């Protein structure tokens, strides 16, 4: 593998990891706001929203890495 392909893969995975971190941070922030707004005693939205984000990311990675027909 040449240097250009290595850099392309590096930027691709760096982009994916940045998207995951930003999505999880945003989901946590929104979850905290929803829990305060609905006055939940248990942090339900703080748990559910990041789990949904992780599920969506896993589905996206599976779709992106499966061989094209």
N, C-alpha and C positions, 0 to 999 in steps of 0.2 A: 504494500500500500504506500502510495507516495505521500509527500508532505501536504499537498493540497487537500487530499481526501481526509487526512487526519484532522486538519483544521476545520473542514466542513462538518465532520462528525462532532468535533469539540463544540462548535457553535450551535449545532442542532441540539445536543444534550444540555448545553448551558441554557439555551432558550427554554427547553422543556422544564428544567429544574427551577428556573426563575418564574415561569408561569405557575408551577405548583406552589411555590412559596407565597407568591402574591395572592393566588386564589385561596389558600388556606388562611392567610392573614385577613383577607377581606371577609371570608366566611366566619371567622372568629369574631371580628368586629361587629358584623351584622347580627350574629348570634347573641352577643352580649346585649346589643341594643334591643333585640326582640324580647329577650328574657326580662330586661328591665321594663319594657313597655307593657308586656303581658303580666308582669309581676309573678313570675314563676319562682317557687322556692328552690326547685331543682333546675340546674342549668341545662334544660332540654335542647334548646336551639344551638347552644354552644357545642353540644355533642353531635347533633344531627346534621347541621350544615357542613362542617368539615368532612364528615363521613360521606356525604353526598358528593362533595368535591373530589375526594379520593376515588370514589367509585367512577365518576365521570372521567377522571384522568386515566384510570386503569383501562377503561373501555377505549379511550382515545389511543392509548399506547398499543393495545391489542389490534385495533383497526389499522394503525399506521405501520405496524411491523409484520402483519400477515402478508404473505406473497400475493401479488396481484395476478388475477386470472387473465 
